[in-house]
Amino acid sequence: MAWKKVKIQRENGEWAEAQAPEIISASRSTDIPAFYADWFFHRLKVGYSAWTNPFNGVKSYISYQDTRFIVFWSKNPRPLLKHLPFLHNPTIAGINKEPINCYLQYTLNDYDLEGLEQKVPKVQNRIDTFKRLVEILGFGHVIWRFDPMILTDRIHIEDLLSKVFNIGEQLKGYTEKLVFSFADILEYAKVKRNLENSGINYVPWQEEQMIYFASQLAELNKPWGFELATCGEKEIFTKYGIKKNSCVDDTLMIKLASSDAVLMKYLGVEIHNINENSLGTLFDAPEANNIPSDAILLSNGKYAVKTKNNKDKGQRALCGCMVSKDIGEYNTCPHLCEYCYANANKECALQNYRRHNLEPLSESII
């Protein structure tokens, strides 16, 4: 993605060229809310951060002058709680900037007994955090992920369904969506190596097992009414009402931030009144209002129509995400999850975290 380029003055006085993205992903590469929230919000206030490309090692700069929306990803976003008021009102920190909207992809698994997520707080603690975040951000801003679904010699399909049921019962009324994926261990050499080094006897998913799991999950979901979606999976579950997810999702951004005219223009969105072409109401079928079938109904008597495709062509083929700028760094997550794809190994991640803590507010995470 060729983001707009701007000139920034670094803290050392030097001038540099920086990308100025509208959408920030924080982050697929590490858990910024859990371990780097202070760093990230400091860099937002400073106005830029540095990032190193994991494929070629080239360092570049990211300006936050045009940032309108942030997608957070986390397994323990409790440290975000103290920072969220800044997004709603940057002027409290003396920053002359418009509010920044956000939502959170909250990975709330339950592998407590099996020890697959060594440094992640216990599940009940994380459920409490989930509810607190919803109370602050509002319904729809916190998405539940159970990701990945992993089978081992100690975790069977019925165990996973039981774990999902326990969490789902407690999140009724706090989320509208559950996103999940199946651990593709054989496709990721790093994940396979990390599991084997820790003596975890994983079991690869077979397609018939995935279909059975999806059917049972759909049954569990009937009293909850969550939207079910898969991340990075084939579209083989539609008969159970399970959709293909877009984790960085322009449709959700439109629903949550339709009043942000600048963001809507960037996303290529047109906003119309429900009754522009008819006397129908918001609750009528779209065709009764002459509303396009792909329109996004909003809660303010309006609907939105996307006029461009925002899909990120740089992601893997089965990814449904729109374009965003990820600001994280691999090999920096101290959660030390046994199935981690973002760390080469545990010691590397811990070394980099120690490096971060030597200069915790510097330009880059490391």
N, C-alpha and C positions, 0 to 999 in steps of 0.2 A: 504494500500500500504506500503510495506516495503522498504522505501528509504534507500540509502546508509547512514551509520552512520559515523560521523567524530567527532574528539575531537576539541572543541573550548575553547578559554580562554575568559571568560566573562570580562566585564569592571571592575568588582570588584577583578579581579585576579584569581578567582576560575576557575577550568577546569570543563567542562560538556560535555556530549554526545549530539550530535545534528543530526537531519535529514539533508541531503543535496540534496534537490530536484532539478531537472532540470527545471521543469515547475511550476511557481508560479501563483496562482489565487488571485487577490487583488481587490475585494473580494466579494463572495456571501453573507457574513455575515454583512457587513457594507460598507459604501461608503468611501473607503480609499482615492481615488483621491480628493474628495470634502473636507474632514475634517482631513485627516491624511497623506496628501502627504509629508509634511515636515518630519514627523515621519518616514514614510516608506523609503524615500530616505536617511535619516540619517542612518537608520538601514542597508540599502544596503551598504553604505560606511563603516560602522563599521564592517559589514560582517555577522551579525546574528540578530535574534530577538527571543522573547519568545512568546509562544502561549499556551492558556489554552483550553483543550478539553471541549466542551460544554456539553458533555454527562456524563463525569466522574470527571470533575474538575481537571484533572491531568495537570500539567504544563510541557511543553517540549520546546526544542530549535530548531530553524531552521537556518541552515547555508546557506549563499548565494554563497558559493564558486563555486558551479557547476551550478548555475542558468543561463539558456540560453534563456529563454522566459518567458514573463509576460503577463498574460491576465488581463487587468484592467476592472472593472465594475463600472459604475458611472451614476448619474443623473446630476452632475455638475462637470465635470472634468477640469474646467478652471484652478484650482491651479496646474494641471500637467504641464502647458505650460512652466513654468520656469525651471522645472526639466528634461524635455525630453532630452536636450543636454547631460546630464550625461549618459543616456542609450546609446546614439550613440558613446560617447567617454569618458569612465570612467577616462581616464588619466587626464582630465581637473581638476579633484578633487584629483589628486595624487594617484589614485587607479590603481594598476597594474592588470587590468582585461579586458577580451575581451568585446566588445560591447554586449548589451543585446537587443534582438528584442522584440517587443510587438505588440499587437493590443488592441482595446478598444471596449467593449460592452457598447454602450452609450444608456441608457434608456432615450429617448426623447419623453415623453408623453405630452399631453395637457389637464391638469385638472385645469387650471388657474381659470376659472369661478366658478368651483365647490369647490375649496379649498381642494382637496384631497391630495395635496402635499404642505403642509404649508410653508416649508422653502426652497423649490426649486425655483431658479430664474425663471422669466417669460420665456415663450416659445421662444420669439424672441431672448432673450439673449442667450439661450441655442443653438439655431440654429446658431448664430454667433460663439459660441465656437466650435460647430461641424465643421464648415468650417475652422476655424483657425487650428484645430487639423489635419484636412486632409492636409492642406497646409504644415504642419511640418512633419507629419508622412508618408504621401503619400496615394494615393488612395488604398482602400482595407483594410487599417489599422483601420478604424473607422466604426463600424457596428451600424446601427440604430435599436433600439428596441422600440416598443410601447408595453409596458409590465407592468402590465396586462391590458387587455381590461376589463373594469368593467362596469356593468350595475347598475343603481340606479333609483330611482323615478325621477331623474333629467337628467339622461344620458341614451339615447336610442341608438339603433343600428345605426340609421341614423346620430345621433350626432357623434358617434365614427368614422364613415366613413368620415364625414366632417372634423373632427380633423386630421385624417390620410391624407386626401387630402391636407389640408393646409400645413402640414409639408413636405409631399412627393414632392409637387411642388417646394419647396425651397431647397430640398436636391438632386434634379436631378444633376447628374455629380459629386456628392460628396460621394456617397456610392453606393455599388452594392447589398446591402442586407437589407431586413426588416425582423426582427424577432418579433413575437408576441405570446401572450398566452392569454387564457381566465381565469379570476379570479375564482379559485376554492375555493370559500369562505367556503362552507360547509365542505370541507375536512381539513380545518386548523382552529382549535379552537381558536388559538391566533388571527388570522385575523378577524374571526367572532366577537370575544369579542371586539377587538379594534374598529371595525366599529360600533358596537352597542353602545359602551360607548360614541362614538362621535355623536350618533344620525343619522348615515348614513343609509338610507333605501336602502340597496343593493337588487339586483334582481339576483338570481342564473341563470346562462346560461343553456338553454336546448340544446340538440344536434342539433335539427333542426334550432335553431337560430345560432349556430356556423357555420353550413353548409351554411346558407344564407349569413352570414357575410363573410365567406371565398369566396363565389362566387362573391360577390360585390367587395371585396378587389382585387380579380384577375382582375376584369374589370377596376378598378381604376389604376391598375399597368401596364396596356398595354402600355401607352405612356412612363412610367418610365423605365420599363424593369428590375426592381429589382428582385433579387432572393428572393422569399417569403419562410419563414420557421417558423414552430411553435416550441415553447419550452415546452417540457414536456407534449405534447398533443398526443392523439391517431392519428394513421395514417389514417384519414378519409377524408383528403382534397387533396389527390393526383390527383384527376380528375381535380382540378383547378390549377395544377402545383405547389402546395405548399408542400414543403419537411419537413422532421423531422430534426430539427436543432441539431447541436453539438456546444454548446456555447464555451466550451474549445475544440477547433477543431484542430486535428492534420493535417487534409488536408489543412486548411488555413495556419497553421504554415509552412508546406512544401512549399506552394506557396510563402510565404513571406520571408522565410529564408532557401531556398534550398542550398545556398552557405555555410551554417554553417555545416561543416562535422560532428562535435561532436554532434550537435542536431539531424542530420539525422540518425546517428548511434544509438542514444538513441531511436528514434522513430521507428527504424527498417525499414529504407527507402533505397532503391537502386535507384541511378540516372543513366539514360541511355541517350545517344544521340539519337535524333529522327531518324537519318539516319544510325544507327548501322546495321539494318537488311534490309534496303530498300533504294530506291532513292527518297522516298516521302518527303514531307515538313511538317512543323508544321500545315499547314492549311488543309492538307488532312484528311480524316476520319481516325481514329485510325487503323482500319483494313487494310487500304491501306499501312500502315507503319509497319504492324506486331506488333503493339503496343497492349498490353493487354487492354481489355475493361474497366478495373477498374483503368487504369493508370491515373496519374495526370499530365496534360500537363503544362509545365513551359514556361516562356516567353523567355528563352535563348536557344531555340533549343533543349531542353532536355525534358524528362519526368521522373516521379517518380513512383515507385511501393512500396506499403507498404507490408512488409513481416510479420508483427505481428499485433495483435489486441490490441490497446491501450485503449480500453474502460474502464472507471472507474466503476467497479462492486460495489463500495460502495455507488453509488448514487441511487436515486429512479428509479424504473423499466423503466419509460418512458424517462429518461434522456439519452441523447446521448453523453455526455461529455467524453473526454479522461481523464486519470489520471493526477491530478495536486495536488499541496499542497496549500490549502487555508490558508491564514495567518490572516484573520479577526477575530473579536470577535462579538458575538451577543450582543444586548442591548447597542449599542454604536453609533447608527446613529441618529444625531440630525435633519435630514430632517423631521422627525415626520409625515411621510405619513400615512394617515388614514387607509390604507389597509396593513400596514407593517406586514411582517411575521418574521422579524428579531429582533424586539423589543417586549418585554413582555408588556411594556406600555411606554408612553412618558416620565414620570418622571424618570423611571429607566435609560432610554437612556440619558437624560439630566444630571443626577447625574454622570454617568460614563464619560460623555464628560467633565464635570467639573473636575473630578479626573484626566483625561488625561492631562488637561491643567495645572495642578499643576506640572507635570513632563513630558512635551510634547515630550521629546526625549528618554525616558526610554526604557527598554528592550521590554516591551509589550505595547499595545495600552492603557490599563487601568493601 
